[in-house]
Amino acid sequence: MKIRIGQGVDTHQLVKGCPLILGGVSIPFEKGSKGHSDGDVLIHAIVDSLLGSVSIGDIGQHFPSSEDRWKNAKSSIFLSHALMLLSQKGYKIENIDATITLQKPHISEFI
């Protein structure tokens, strides 16, 4: 069995008036992630890691922000697509470790 490891990183600007969504969870806060889709930086980083682990591009190649159909899309769609691609190649996920770096808000109650 082959073991593949991916690395994913994503950053978004926090702006007023946007929702803050991390890992599909809505976090109450005055600012949120500005993005073409829902701006879920956690899922975006995980998707990049999964796609990279099997050398099939990155989230921007599969879901370009230049395409209107991805405007305000839920990032869970991207994750489902990445999981399907890995499964088609015969891989399964054994472990995901992710780090979220924020000064505010404190998110420990949402983990």
Secondary structure, DSSP 8 states (H G I E B T S, - for coil): -------------EEETS-EEETTEEE--SEEE--SSS--HHHHHHHHHHHHHTT---HHHHS-TTSGGGTT--HHHHHHHHHHHHHHTT------------SSS--GGG-
